[in-house]
Amino acid sequence: MKPNDPDETALSLLGVDTGGTFTDFVYYAKGQLRYHKCLSTPDAPERAILQGIADLGISLEGLHIVHGSTVATNAVLQGKGVKTVFITNRGFKDMLTIGRQARQRLYDLQPAFVYPPVEADYCLETGGRISYEGKILEPLESDELAVLVSRIKQIKPDAVAINLLFSYLCPEVEKSLADVMPDDVFVSCSSLVLPEYKEYERGMATWLNAWVGPLVKGYLERLESNVQPATVSVMQSSAGTISAKQASERAVNMLLSGPAGGLKAAQFIGRQISLNKLITFDMGGTSTDVALIDGDIRLTSEGQVAGYPVAVPMVDMHTIGAGGGSMATVDAGGLLHVGPESAGASPGPACYGLGGNRPTVTDANLILGRIRADAFLGGRMQLDLKVAEQAMKSVAGPLQCSIKQAAKGIVRLANEHMVRALRVISLQRGVDPREYVLMSFGGAGGLHVCALADAMQMSKAMVPVFGGVLSAFGMLVTPPGRQYSRTVTQPINTVTHEKIKVLYQVLVKKGVGELLQEGVNKADIVIKYSMDCRYVGQSYYLNVIYEMNDSSFSVCQQQFHHMHKQTYGHDLDELIELVNVRVAVTGPVVDIRMHDSEQVEMPNEVKRNPGEQRVIKRDEMVTGEVIRGPLLITEAVATTYVATGWYCEMDVIGNLVLTRA
């Protein structure tokens, strides 16, 4: 499709989403959109980006790249961060090891040993104790600093995480520690990473930022160097972009970088067609991400990655290890398993012919005829059916079934994993999925969308335009933005508007200043205020909008009571406590309005052998044409399988709208 924006002749944007298997590209210039997909290069992700730029024939002069990076995510998932020292107050060096003492399995009396995030020898203590009122109870002594620096030089870490108690009330103490650290060490301070209460969650965010920070910084510096004179921005987990230079210091804010792009694109396309209630399903080669959009994208500060709590703002989604590259095995008891281990980009699924010999979901779909061997990536990559069938024997043999039956079992089990994920973000939260449309995207999403909608009793589904590269498209329609917070912890009836205004002004000044450094026009900056509130005595909070006027507190209390009842089924006649103040500062969105789909001549019906599945090219479909399944709809970056009992129609901007008969 073409954007309805012909005047933007000077604008040249490239959205890049690096996945575990493929790297996706969407290029926008002179009112035109082009897309591309190539295999990722996990050992050096920038190589795939440079390959894609060369394949598209893009000039780097005047180009701005918006990148969704998995460098931080993969480092955390694989446990491959750098050597990191953790510094905190005396008596608290075991903070990250003890955590919240939460069990992964409540009734497991013999849980597997979990290694602490930081080795005991790398946990150091110091003075500089701050009270809950922000007063210094124990100052930093010069001889103590000298001992600490000497210990750092002995350990020779790559990074240091500094997390003092109540540091958000007096950040100067952490800054004093940071100033004496060796110049070649990456330093992360909790008062900058997450200036909120809960020392464990703040400490984990600070440690994660330090643990993978040097890897992210090195990668972004290499990427910027390789694409000069183009400029680079990076997608954050909170669905806002940030310049690469600033992102280098905020690795923890990039843990859901790619998936956030998919959600922004889904929201953007939904608004184009007045569709606000969406359940999104993003299936790539390595994992599947599911989320719920009800007008706005939900953010959470209670997310987890690889079992670690991540309290920085991030899109609220549920991720499972089920993708097109998820490998299938049969255990000693004869039970079939699919995932979470993935074949990735190298060697990839067996049918890629790159050395893989274990069957994957992609191999199963190829054997079932739901992927065309000669139409993969628009025909640029030939798949090998015989190799896929040979690999499938490792599952079919132990299960004592045919190769096709084994393939069906793999697809059914993968679908069940994904249905469970969809239930987590809908039914388990009191949301009726039948009131929503299932929007499926990612390279593998269209192959499973009908089966998942059937399982969720949803009658409407959609494979959006650019569905195979939607996360990359989302990079183009995401504005630059920042999310800032500060803990207050005070009964709301004792807080004045004037006091809150001062706190907000500090956060706004910081956010606006950073956007101005990126070249955003001050007149284009939008500021939104909110508060985290709870009933006094509660541990968790809900976020409500603050309108910045004298009546806002009473409105906030009404909002909180209503939201509490909606979320938990009841509200209380109890005092409300203000926990955190939050500010969202965003710049303008690139105005990419989609044209109506071009009317083309109806393709001639191709005569096929009895029982053969129909195959249609997506770019040959006509707006308003209704086609009954089963059929395959092929395109350069994805394939959609329309199952029996479903109808498919192309809407005015090129989305495939699926309706259950």
C-alpha positions as CSV (number, residue, x, y, z in Angstrom):
1,M,0.0,0.0,0.0
2,K,1.0,3.6,-0.5
3,P,0.9,6.2,2.2
4,N,-1.4,9.2,1.5
5,D,1.5,11.6,2.0
6,P,3.0,12.7,-1.3
7,D,4.4,16.0,0.0
8,E,6.9,14.3,2.3
9,T,9.5,14.1,-0.4
10,A,12.5,14.9,1.8
11,L,11.7,12.4,4.5
12,S,13.6,9.1,4.4
13,L,12.9,6.6,7.2
14,L,13.9,3.0,7.7
15,G,12.2,0.9,10.4
16,V,14.3,-2.2,11.4
17,D,13.2,-5.0,13.7
18,T,15.8,-7.6,14.5
19,G,14.3,-10.9,15.5
20,G,15.8,-14.2,16.5
21,T,15.3,-15.7,13.0
22,F,14.6,-12.8,10.6
23,T,15.5,-9.1,10.4
24,D,12.6,-7.0,9.0
25,F,12.7,-3.7,7.1
26,V,10.1,-1.1,6.1
27,Y,11.4,1.8,4.1
28,Y,9.5,5.1,3.7
29,A,10.5,7.9,1.3
30,K,8.7,10.2,-1.1
31,G,5.3,9.0,0.0
32,Q,6.1,5.3,-0.8
33,L,6.6,2.3,1.4
34,R,8.8,-0.7,0.6
35,Y,9.5,-3.7,2.8
36,H,12.1,-6.5,3.0
37,K,13.1,-9.5,5.1
38,C,16.4,-11.3,5.5
39,L,17.9,-13.8,7.9
40,S,19.3,-12.4,11.1
41,T,23.0,-12.6,12.1
42,P,22.8,-13.2,15.9
43,D,26.6,-13.0,16.3
44,A,26.6,-9.5,14.9
45,P,23.1,-8.1,14.3
46,E,24.4,-5.1,12.5
47,R,25.5,-7.3,9.6
48,A,21.9,-8.2,8.8
49,I,20.9,-4.6,8.9
50,L,23.6,-3.6,6.5
51,Q,22.6,-6.5,4.2
52,G,19.0,-5.3,4.2
53,I,20.0,-1.7,3.4
54,A,22.1,-3.0,0.5
55,D,19.2,-5.3,-0.7
56,L,16.9,-2.3,-0.7
57,G,19.4,-0.1,-2.5
58,I,18.9,2.7,0.1
59,S,21.2,5.7,0.3
60,L,22.4,6.5,3.8
61,E,22.5,10.2,3.0
62,G,19.6,11.9,4.8
63,L,18.3,8.5,6.2
64,H,17.0,8.1,9.7
65,I,16.9,4.6,11.0
66,V,14.5,3.6,13.8
67,H,15.6,0.2,15.3
68,G,14.0,-2.4,17.5
69,S,17.0,-4.3,19.0
70,T,17.1,-7.6,20.7
71,V,20.7,-7.2,21.9
72,A,19.6,-6.5,25.5
73,T,16.9,-9.1,25.5
74,N,19.0,-11.9,24.2
75,A,21.8,-11.1,26.6
76,V,19.4,-11.4,29.6
77,L,17.6,-14.5,28.2
78,Q,20.9,-16.3,27.6
79,G,22.6,-15.1,30.8
80,K,25.4,-13.5,28.9
81,G,25.8,-10.1,30.6
82,V,29.2,-8.6,31.5
83,K,31.1,-8.9,34.8
84,T,29.2,-6.5,37.1
85,V,29.8,-5.3,40.7
86,F,26.8,-4.3,42.8
87,I,27.3,-1.6,45.4
88,T,24.8,-0.8,48.2
89,N,24.6,0.3,51.8
90,R,26.1,-1.7,54.7
91,G,24.0,-4.6,55.7
92,F,22.2,-4.9,52.4
93,K,24.6,-6.6,50.0
94,D,22.4,-9.7,49.8
95,M,19.5,-7.6,48.6
96,L,19.3,-9.1,45.1
97,T,20.0,-12.7,46.3
98,I,17.2,-12.6,48.9
99,G,14.7,-10.7,46.7
100,R,11.1,-11.2,47.7
101,Q,11.6,-14.8,48.6
102,A,8.9,-15.7,46.1
103,R,8.7,-19.3,44.9
104,Q,8.3,-20.1,41.2
105,R,6.3,-23.2,42.2
106,L,4.5,-22.7,45.5
107,Y,4.3,-26.4,46.5
108,D,7.6,-27.6,45.2
109,L,9.5,-28.8,48.3
110,Q,12.7,-29.4,46.3
111,P,13.1,-26.5,44.0
112,A,16.1,-26.4,41.6
113,F,18.9,-24.2,42.9
114,V,18.8,-20.7,41.3
115,Y,22.1,-18.9,41.1
116,P,22.0,-15.3,42.6
117,P,22.2,-12.5,40.0
118,V,25.5,-11.3,41.4
119,E,28.2,-13.4,43.0
120,A,28.8,-12.7,46.7
121,D,32.4,-11.5,46.1
122,Y,31.0,-8.9,43.7
123,C,28.5,-7.4,46.1
124,L,30.2,-4.5,47.9
125,E,28.9,-2.3,50.8
126,T,29.5,1.3,51.6
127,G,28.2,4.2,53.8
128,G,26.1,7.1,52.5
129,R,22.9,5.9,54.2
130,I,19.9,8.0,53.5
131,S,16.7,8.1,55.6
132,Y,13.1,7.8,54.3
133,E,12.9,11.6,54.6
134,G,15.9,12.1,52.3
135,K,18.3,13.1,55.1
136,I,21.8,11.7,55.1
137,L,22.2,9.5,58.2
138,E,25.7,8.3,57.5
139,P,27.9,10.3,55.2
140,L,30.4,8.9,52.7
141,E,33.9,9.0,54.2
142,S,37.0,9.7,51.9
143,D,38.9,6.7,53.3
144,E,35.9,4.5,52.7
145,L,35.7,5.6,49.1
146,A,39.4,4.8,48.7
147,V,38.9,1.3,50.0
148,L,35.9,0.8,47.7
149,V,37.8,2.1,44.6
150,S,40.7,-0.2,45.5
151,R,38.4,-3.2,45.6
152,I,36.9,-2.2,42.2
153,K,40.3,-2.1,40.7
154,Q,41.1,-5.6,42.1
155,I,37.9,-7.1,40.7
156,K,38.2,-5.3,37.3
157,P,34.5,-5.3,36.4
158,D,33.1,-4.2,33.1
159,A,30.2,-2.5,34.9
160,V,29.1,-1.2,38.3
161,A,25.5,-1.0,39.6
162,I,25.0,1.5,42.5
163,N,21.8,1.1,44.5
164,L,21.5,2.9,47.8
165,L,18.5,3.0,50.1
166,F,16.1,5.9,49.3
167,S,18.5,7.1,46.6
168,Y,15.6,8.8,44.7
169,L,15.3,11.3,47.6
170,C,19.0,12.3,47.5
171,P,20.7,11.2,44.3
172,E,23.8,13.2,45.1
173,V,25.2,10.4,47.2
174,E,25.1,7.9,44.3
175,K,26.6,10.5,42.0
176,S,29.5,10.9,44.4
177,L,30.2,7.1,44.2
178,A,29.8,7.2,40.4
179,D,32.3,10.0,40.1
180,V,35.2,8.0,41.7
181,M,34.7,4.9,39.5
182,P,37.4,4.1,36.9
183,D,36.8,5.7,33.5
184,D,36.6,2.4,31.6
185,V,33.8,1.0,33.7
186,F,30.1,1.3,32.7
187,V,28.3,2.9,35.8
188,S,24.5,2.6,36.4
189,C,22.9,4.6,39.3
190,S,19.5,3.6,40.6
191,S,18.5,7.2,41.1
192,L,18.7,7.6,37.4
193,V,17.4,4.2,36.2
194,L,14.4,4.0,38.4
195,P,13.8,6.7,41.1
196,E,11.1,4.8,42.9
197,Y,10.6,3.0,46.2
198,K,11.1,-0.8,46.6
199,E,14.9,-1.2,46.9
200,Y,14.9,-4.8,45.5
201,E,13.0,-3.9,42.3
202,R,15.0,-0.7,41.9
203,G,18.2,-2.7,42.4
204,M,17.3,-5.4,39.9
205,A,16.6,-2.7,37.2
206,T,19.9,-1.0,38.0
207,W,21.8,-4.3,37.9
208,L,20.2,-5.3,34.6
209,N,21.0,-2.0,33.1
210,A,24.7,-2.4,34.1
211,W,24.8,-6.1,33.3
212,V,23.9,-5.7,29.6
213,G,24.7,-1.9,29.2
214,P,28.2,-2.3,27.8
215,L,26.9,-4.9,25.2
216,V,24.1,-2.5,24.1
217,K,26.5,0.5,24.0
218,G,29.1,-1.4,22.0
219,Y,26.5,-2.6,19.5
220,L,24.8,0.8,19.0
221,E,28.2,2.4,18.5
222,R,29.2,-0.1,15.9
223,L,25.8,0.3,14.1
224,E,26.0,4.1,14.1
225,S,29.6,3.9,12.8
226,N,28.6,1.5,10.0
227,V,25.6,3.5,8.8
228,Q,27.0,7.0,8.8
229,P,25.9,9.6,7.8
230,A,22.4,8.1,8.6
231,T,21.1,8.8,12.1
232,V,19.8,6.1,14.5
233,S,17.0,6.0,17.1
234,V,16.0,3.0,19.1
235,M,12.6,1.7,20.2
236,Q,12.1,1.5,24.0
237,S,10.0,-1.0,25.9
238,S,7.5,1.8,26.7
239,A,6.7,2.2,23.0
240,G,8.6,5.5,22.4
241,T,11.8,6.0,20.6
242,I,15.1,7.4,21.9
243,S,18.3,8.5,20.2
244,A,21.0,5.8,20.0
245,K,23.4,7.8,22.1
246,Q,20.9,8.2,24.9
247,A,19.8,4.6,24.6
248,S,23.4,3.4,25.2
249,E,22.9,4.3,28.8
250,R,19.4,2.8,29.2
251,A,19.7,-0.8,28.2
252,V,17.0,-2.0,30.7
253,N,14.5,0.2,28.8
254,M,15.1,-1.8,25.6
255,L,14.1,-5.3,26.8
256,L,10.9,-5.3,24.8
257,S,12.2,-3.1,22.0
258,G,10.9,-5.1,19.0
259,P,7.5,-6.3,20.4
260,A,6.7,-2.7,21.3
261,G,7.0,-1.7,17.7
262,G,4.4,-4.3,16.7
263,L,1.9,-3.0,19.2
264,K,2.4,0.6,18.0
265,A,1.7,-0.5,14.4
266,A,-1.4,-2.5,15.5
267,Q,-2.7,0.5,17.3
268,F,-2.0,2.8,14.3
269,I,-3.7,0.5,11.8
270,G,-6.6,-0.1,14.2
271,R,-7.2,3.7,14.4
272,Q,-7.1,4.0,10.6
273,I,-10.1,1.7,10.4
274,S,-11.8,2.8,13.6
275,L,-11.0,-0.5,15.4
276,N,-10.0,0.1,19.0
277,K,-10.5,-3.3,20.7
278,L,-7.7,-5.6,19.6
279,I,-6.0,-8.7,20.9
280,T,-2.6,-8.8,19.2
281,F,-0.7,-12.0,18.4
282,D,2.8,-11.6,17.1
283,M,4.4,-14.9,16.0
284,G,7.9,-14.8,14.7
285,G,10.6,-17.4,14.3
286,T,11.6,-17.7,17.9
287,S,8.8,-16.5,20.2
288,T,5.2,-15.3,20.3
289,D,4.0,-12.1,22.0
290,V,0.4,-11.5,22.9
291,A,-1.2,-8.3,24.2
292,L,-4.5,-6.4,24.5
293,I,-5.2,-3.0,23.1
294,D,-8.4,-1.1,24.2
295,G,-7.8,2.2,22.6
296,D,-4.5,2.8,24.3
297,I,-1.5,0.4,24.7
298,R,-1.3,-0.8,28.3
299,L,2.0,-0.2,30.1
300,T,3.1,-2.0,33.2
301,S,5.9,-1.6,35.8
302,E,5.5,-5.2,37.0
303,G,7.0,-7.0,33.9
304,Q,9.4,-9.9,33.9
305,V,12.1,-11.0,31.5
306,A,13.8,-14.4,32.1
307,G,12.4,-14.5,35.6
308,Y,13.9,-11.1,36.6
309,P,11.5,-8.4,37.7
310,V,11.7,-5.3,35.4
311,A,10.1,-2.4,37.1
312,V,10.7,0.2,34.4
313,P,7.7,1.0,32.2
314,M,7.1,-1.5,29.4
315,V,4.3,-2.6,27.2
316,D,2.0,-5.1,29.0
317,M,2.4,-8.3,27.1
318,H,2.8,-12.0,27.6
319,T,5.6,-13.9,25.8
320,I,6.1,-17.6,25.2
321,G,8.8,-19.6,23.5
322,A,6.7,-20.7,20.6
323,G,7.5,-19.6,17.1
324,G,8.0,-20.9,13.6
325,G,11.5,-22.2,14.6
326,S,10.4,-23.9,17.8
327,M,11.7,-27.4,17.7
328,A,9.6,-30.6,18.4
329,T,10.9,-33.5,20.5
330,V,9.4,-36.7,22.0
331,D,10.5,-37.5,25.5
332,A,11.3,-40.9,27.0
333,G,7.7,-41.4,28.0
334,G,6.4,-40.8,24.5
335,L,5.1,-37.3,25.1
336,L,5.4,-34.7,22.3
337,H,7.0,-31.3,23.2
338,V,7.2,-28.1,21.1
339,G,9.6,-25.4,22.1
340,P,10.8,-23.4,23.9
341,E,14.1,-24.3,22.2
342,S,14.3,-22.7,18.8
343,A,16.3,-23.4,15.7
344,G,16.8,-19.6,15.3
345,A,18.4,-18.2,12.1
346,S,21.3,-20.6,12.2
347,P,20.8,-23.4,11.4
348,G,17.1,-22.6,11.3
349,P,14.3,-25.0,10.5
350,A,15.3,-28.2,8.7
351,C,13.5,-27.1,5.5
352,Y,15.9,-24.1,5.2
353,G,18.6,-26.5,4.1
354,L,21.2,-24.8,6.3
355,G,22.1,-27.8,8.4
356,G,19.1,-28.1,10.8
357,N,18.0,-31.7,11.4
358,R,15.3,-31.3,14.0
359,P,11.6,-30.7,13.1
360,T,10.1,-27.3,13.8
361,V,6.7,-25.7,13.5
362,T,7.8,-24.3,10.1
363,D,8.7,-27.8,8.9
364,A,5.3,-29.0,10.0
365,N,3.4,-26.2,8.2
366,L,5.4,-27.0,5.0
367,I,4.6,-30.7,5.2
368,L,0.9,-29.8,5.7
369,G,1.0,-27.6,2.6
370,R,0.4,-24.4,4.5
371,I,3.7,-22.9,3.2
372,R,4.7,-23.0,-0.4
373,A,8.2,-24.2,-0.9
374,D,8.6,-22.1,-4.0
375,A,6.9,-18.9,-2.6
376,F,8.8,-18.4,0.7
377,L,10.0,-14.8,1.1
378,G,8.4,-14.1,-2.3
379,G,10.4,-16.9,-3.9
380,R,13.7,-15.6,-2.8
381,M,14.3,-18.6,-0.5
382,Q,13.5,-22.1,-1.7
383,L,12.4,-24.5,1.0
384,D,13.3,-28.2,1.0
385,L,10.3,-30.5,1.6
386,K,12.3,-33.7,1.5
387,V,14.7,-32.5,4.3
388,A,11.7,-31.4,6.4
389,E,10.1,-34.9,6.0
390,Q,13.3,-36.6,6.9
391,A,13.6,-34.5,10.1
392,M,9.9,-35.2,10.9
393,K,10.7,-38.9,11.2
394,S,12.4,-38.3,14.5
395,V,8.9,-37.4,15.8
396,A,6.8,-39.7,13.7
397,G,8.9,-42.8,14.6
398,P,8.5,-42.6,18.4
399,L,4.9,-41.6,18.1
400,Q,4.2,-44.5,15.6
401,C,2.3,-42.3,13.2
402,S,2.7,-40.9,9.7
403,I,4.8,-37.9,8.9
404,K,1.7,-35.8,8.2
405,Q,0.1,-36.9,11.5
406,A,3.2,-35.9,13.3
407,A,3.1,-32.5,11.6
408,K,-0.5,-32.0,12.6
409,G,0.3,-32.9,16.2
410,I,3.1,-30.3,16.2
411,V,0.9,-27.6,14.9
412,R,-1.9,-28.4,17.3
413,L,0.4,-28.4,20.3
414,A,2.0,-25.1,19.2
415,N,-1.5,-23.7,18.9
416,E,-2.4,-24.8,22.4
417,H,0.6,-23.1,23.8
418,M,-0.4,-19.9,22.1
419,V,-4.1,-20.2,23.1
420,R,-3.0,-20.4,26.8
421,A,-1.0,-17.2,26.3
422,L,-4.1,-15.5,24.8
423,R,-6.2,-16.6,27.8
424,V,-3.7,-15.1,30.2
425,I,-4.1,-11.6,28.7
426,S,-7.9,-11.8,28.3
427,L,-10.0,-14.3,30.2
428,Q,-7.7,-14.4,33.3
429,R,-8.1,-10.6,33.5
430,G,-11.9,-10.7,33.2
431,V,-11.9,-9.7,29.5
432,D,-14.3,-11.4,27.1
433,P,-12.2,-12.0,23.9
434,R,-15.3,-12.3,21.8
435,E,-15.7,-8.5,22.1
436,Y,-12.3,-8.1,20.4
437,V,-10.7,-8.7,17.0
438,L,-7.6,-11.0,16.9
439,M,-4.9,-9.2,15.0
440,S,-2.2,-11.6,13.9
441,F,1.1,-10.5,12.5
442,G,4.8,-11.6,12.4
443,G,6.1,-13.9,9.7
444,A,4.3,-17.0,11.1
445,G,1.2,-15.5,12.6
446,G,-1.1,-15.8,9.6
447,L,-0.6,-19.6,9.5
448,H,-2.3,-20.0,12.9
449,V,-4.7,-17.2,13.2
450,C,-7.9,-19.1,12.3
451,A,-7.2,-22.0,14.7
452,L,-6.5,-19.6,17.5
453,A,-9.6,-17.5,16.9
454,D,-11.7,-20.7,16.8
455,A,-10.2,-21.8,20.2
456,M,-11.0,-18.4,21.7
457,Q,-14.5,-18.4,20.2
458,M,-13.7,-15.2,18.4
459,S,-15.6,-14.6,15.2
460,K,-13.4,-11.8,13.8
461,A,-9.7,-11.8,13.0
462,M,-7.3,-9.8,10.9
463,V,-3.9,-10.1,9.2
464,P,-2.9,-6.4,8.7
465,V,-1.2,-4.8,5.8
466,F,2.6,-5.3,6.2
467,G,1.7,-8.1,8.7
468,G,4.9,-10.0,8.1
469,V,7.0,-7.0,9.0
470,L,4.6,-5.1,11.2
471,S,7.0,-4.5,14.0
472,A,9.4,-2.8,11.6
473,F,6.4,-0.7,10.3
474,G,5.7,0.2,13.9
475,M,9.1,1.8,14.2
476,L,8.0,4.4,11.6
477,V,4.8,5.4,13.4
478,T,6.2,5.6,16.9
479,P,7.0,9.1,18.2
480,P,10.1,9.9,20.3
481,G,9.2,9.7,23.9
482,R,10.2,9.4,27.6
483,Q,8.6,8.0,30.7
484,Y,9.7,9.5,34.0
485,S,8.6,8.8,37.6
486,R,9.3,9.7,41.2
487,T,8.1,8.1,44.4
488,V,6.1,10.3,46.8
489,T,4.3,7.8,49.2
490,Q,1.9,10.2,51.0
491,P,-1.9,10.1,51.8
492,I,-3.6,11.9,48.9
493,N,-5.6,14.1,51.2
494,T,-2.4,15.6,52.6
495,V,-0.8,16.4,49.2
496,T,-1.2,19.9,47.7
497,H,-1.5,20.6,44.0
498,E,1.4,23.1,44.4
499,K,3.8,20.4,45.8
500,I,2.9,17.9,43.0
501,K,3.3,20.6,40.4
502,V,6.9,21.2,41.5
503,L,7.7,17.4,41.2
504,Y,6.1,17.3,37.8
505,Q,8.0,20.3,36.6
506,V,11.3,18.6,37.4
507,L,10.4,15.5,35.4
508,V,9.0,17.5,32.5
509,K,12.1,19.7,32.3
510,K,14.2,16.5,32.0
511,G,12.0,14.9,29.3
512,V,11.5,18.0,27.2
513,G,15.3,18.7,27.4
514,E,16.1,15.3,26.0
515,L,13.6,15.6,23.2
516,L,14.9,19.0,22.3
517,Q,18.4,17.5,22.0
518,E,17.0,15.1,19.5
519,G,15.8,18.0,17.3
520,V,12.1,17.8,18.3
521,N,10.2,21.1,18.0
522,K,9.1,22.2,21.5
523,A,5.6,23.2,20.1
524,D,5.1,19.5,19.0
525,I,5.8,18.0,22.4
526,V,2.8,16.4,24.2
527,I,2.9,15.9,28.0
528,K,0.7,13.5,29.9
529,Y,0.6,13.3,33.7
530,S,-0.5,10.4,35.9
531,M,-0.3,9.0,39.4
532,D,0.1,5.6,41.0
533,C,-2.4,5.2,43.8
534,R,-3.5,2.5,46.3
535,Y,-5.5,2.1,49.4
536,V,-3.4,2.7,52.5
537,G,-1.9,-0.7,53.5
538,Q,-1.9,-2.2,50.0
539,S,1.3,-3.4,48.3
540,Y,0.2,-2.8,44.7
541,Y,-1.2,0.3,43.0
542,L,-3.2,1.4,40.0
543,N,-2.3,4.2,37.6
544,V,-4.8,7.1,37.1
545,I,-4.7,10.2,35.0
546,Y,-3.8,13.6,36.6
547,E,-5.1,16.7,34.8
548,M,-2.9,19.3,36.5
549,N,-5.6,21.5,38.0
550,D,-7.0,22.2,41.5
551,S,-9.8,19.7,41.2
552,S,-7.5,16.9,40.0
553,F,-7.1,15.1,43.3
554,S,-10.9,14.6,43.8
555,V,-11.1,13.4,40.2
556,C,-8.1,11.0,40.7
557,Q,-9.8,9.5,43.8
558,Q,-13.0,8.9,41.8
559,Q,-11.0,7.3,39.0
560,F,-9.1,5.1,41.4
561,H,-12.3,3.8,43.2
562,H,-13.8,3.0,39.8
563,M,-10.7,1.4,38.4
564,H,-10.2,-0.7,41.6
565,K,-13.8,-2.0,41.3
566,Q,-13.3,-2.7,37.6
567,T,-10.0,-4.6,38.2
568,Y,-10.7,-6.4,41.5
569,G,-14.5,-6.5,41.7
570,H,-14.8,-4.2,44.7
571,D,-13.9,-0.8,46.0
572,L,-13.3,0.3,49.6
573,D,-14.2,3.3,51.8
574,E,-10.6,3.7,52.8
575,L,-8.0,6.4,52.6
576,I,-6.1,6.5,49.2
577,E,-2.3,6.9,49.2
578,L,-0.3,8.5,46.4
579,V,2.7,6.3,45.6
580,N,4.4,7.6,42.4
581,V,4.0,10.5,40.1
582,R,4.6,9.8,36.4
583,V,5.1,11.9,33.3
584,A,5.0,10.8,29.6
585,V,6.7,13.2,27.2
586,T,6.3,12.5,23.5
587,G,7.1,14.1,20.2
588,P,5.1,14.1,16.9
589,V,4.2,11.0,14.9
590,V,5.1,10.8,11.2
591,D,1.9,11.2,9.3
592,I,1.6,8.0,7.3
593,R,-2.0,7.8,6.1
594,M,-2.9,4.7,4.1
595,H,-4.4,5.0,0.6
596,D,-7.4,2.9,-0.3
597,S,-6.4,-0.4,-1.9
598,E,-5.9,0.0,-5.6
599,Q,-8.6,-1.7,-7.6
600,V,-7.1,-4.3,-9.9
601,E,-8.7,-6.6,-12.4
602,M,-10.1,-9.8,-10.9
603,P,-7.5,-12.6,-11.4
604,N,-8.7,-15.5,-13.5
605,E,-9.5,-18.6,-11.5
606,V,-6.8,-21.2,-12.0
607,K,-8.1,-24.8,-12.6
608,R,-6.6,-27.2,-10.1
609,N,-6.7,-30.9,-9.4
610,P,-9.6,-32.1,-7.2
611,G,-8.9,-31.5,-3.5
612,E,-5.9,-29.2,-4.2
613,Q,-5.7,-26.1,-1.9
614,R,-6.2,-22.8,-3.7
615,V,-3.3,-20.3,-3.6
616,I,-3.8,-16.6,-4.2
617,K,-1.2,-13.8,-4.2
618,R,-2.1,-11.0,-1.8
619,D,-1.3,-8.3,-4.2
620,E,-3.8,-9.8,-6.7
621,M,-6.7,-9.5,-4.3
622,V,-9.5,-6.9,-4.9
623,T,-11.0,-4.7,-2.2
624,G,-14.3,-6.1,-1.1
625,E,-13.8,-9.5,-2.7
626,V,-14.9,-12.3,-0.3
627,I,-13.1,-15.6,-0.6
628,R,-14.1,-18.8,1.3
629,G,-11.4,-21.0,2.9
630,P,-9.5,-23.3,2.8
631,L,-6.9,-21.3,0.9
632,L,-3.4,-19.9,1.1
633,I,-2.7,-16.2,0.6
634,T,1.0,-15.7,-0.2
635,E,3.1,-12.5,-0.2
636,A,6.8,-11.6,0.0
637,V,7.1,-11.6,3.8
638,A,4.4,-14.0,5.1
639,T,1.7,-16.5,4.3
640,T,-1.9,-16.6,5.6
641,Y,-3.8,-19.8,5.9
642,V,-7.6,-19.3,5.7
643,A,-9.1,-22.4,7.3
644,T,-12.3,-24.2,6.4
645,G,-15.3,-22.4,7.8
646,W,-13.7,-18.9,7.4
647,Y,-14.1,-16.1,4.9
648,C,-11.5,-13.6,3.9
649,E,-12.0,-10.1,2.6
650,M,-9.6,-7.3,1.8
651,D,-10.6,-4.0,3.4
652,V,-10.0,-0.5,2.0
653,I,-6.3,-0.2,3.1
654,G,-5.2,-3.8,2.4
655,N,-5.9,-5.6,5.6
656,L,-7.2,-9.2,5.4
657,V,-10.4,-9.4,7.4
658,L,-11.3,-12.9,8.5
659,T,-14.8,-13.8,9.5
660,R,-16.0,-17.1,10.9
661,A,-18.9,-18.6,8.9
